[in-house]
């Protein structure tokens, strides 16, 4: 299968470490994806949503890394909303095994937060949800 281009949405203020873990995992030989882009690394002003929209148009799928404070990260909620408007497939990935991870506010009540395992991640990248 072709490698998928993934946009990673995450709470930069609280979850940058787990984003780097995902980037490192994407470098494994048998990975089915490339991290194409990710959440903005600083607070943006002005037309930042338009810039995110351009980034999202160029990816195959969106991975939302969920942490304990994701529900308070307005940027993650906006990125997910833009992905939905563009019709991009997405999935929510639990960033921490032993913590209570929260969905972004723009997630639906039926959106599941999937456990972060290598097998789950490979399946989710190719639509297994």
N, C-alpha and C positions, 0 to 999 in steps of 0.2 A: 504494500500500500504506500501511496505517496505521503510524504511528511506534511502535516498540517501546520499552517501558520496560526499561531496563538497570540492573542492579546491577553495579558494578565492584569486584571483589575484587583487592586489591593489597597488597604489603608496604609499609606506611606508613613504616617506618623507612628503607627503601632506595629506594623507587620512587614517591614522591609526585610527582616531576617528570613521569614518564610518564603518571601518572593525570591531571595537569592538561593535558597535551597531548591526551589523549583527550577531556576535557571541552571543550577549545577546538574540537576537530574536530567534536564533537556540535552545535556552534553554526552549522555551515555550512548554507547554504540547502537543499542536496539531501541532507541527512543523514536516514537512515531510523530514527533512534533518539533518545531522550532519556535522559540520565543521571538515573536516578530516585533512586539512592542508591549508597553505596559503603562500603567497609570502614570500620570504626570508626577514628577519627583519634587515639585515645589508648588506652592499655591499660585495658581494662575489667575489673571484678571482678564477682563475684556472678552475676546472671542475664543477663549480656551475650549469651549464646548464644540465650536466649529473645528478646531484643531483635532480634538478627540474623534470627531465624526470622520475626518479624513483618515486617521489612523485605523479606525475600526472598519472602514470600507475595504482596507487592504488585507484583512485577515480572514481565516476560514472559521474560526471559533473563538469564543471568549471564555476564559477561566476566571471565575471570581474566587479569590482566596479569602476565606472567611476566618476572622479572628474574634476575639472577645468584644471588640468595639466596632466591628464592621457596621453595625446598625446605626452608629453615630457618624460614619464617614460619608458626608454628603457627596463628595466626588465619586465614590464607588457607586452610590445610588444613581447618580447622573450618568456615569459610564454605562451601567447596566441598562438604564432606560434608553440611551442612545442605541445600544446594541439591539435591543428589542425593536426599536423603531426601524432599524436597518434590516431587520429579519435575520440577524446573526444567531446561530445556535450558541448556547451558553450552558455552563454548568457551575454549580457552587461546590467548592472543595474545602473540606475542613482542614484548616491550617495547623491545628494543634490537637494532638491525640487526646490529651488528658484535660482539656479546657472546654468551657462552654462557648462554642463558637456561634456567632449570630449572623443571620442573613442581612443583606443590605435592605433598606426600606423599600426599594423598588422591586424586590423579588416577590413572586406570588406566594400565596399560602401553600400551593402545591409543589413549589420548588423544593427539592430535597438537597440537603448538604451531604455530599458523599465523603466517605472516609478516604484519606489520602494513602492509598497503597499503589504500588507500581502497576498491578493488574487493573485496578479500578481506573487509574489515570489513563492507561493505554486504551481501555474500553471507552471511557468517556470522550477521549479525543476523537474517536471514530463513531460517535453517536450512540453508544451504549448507555442509554438512560431511559 
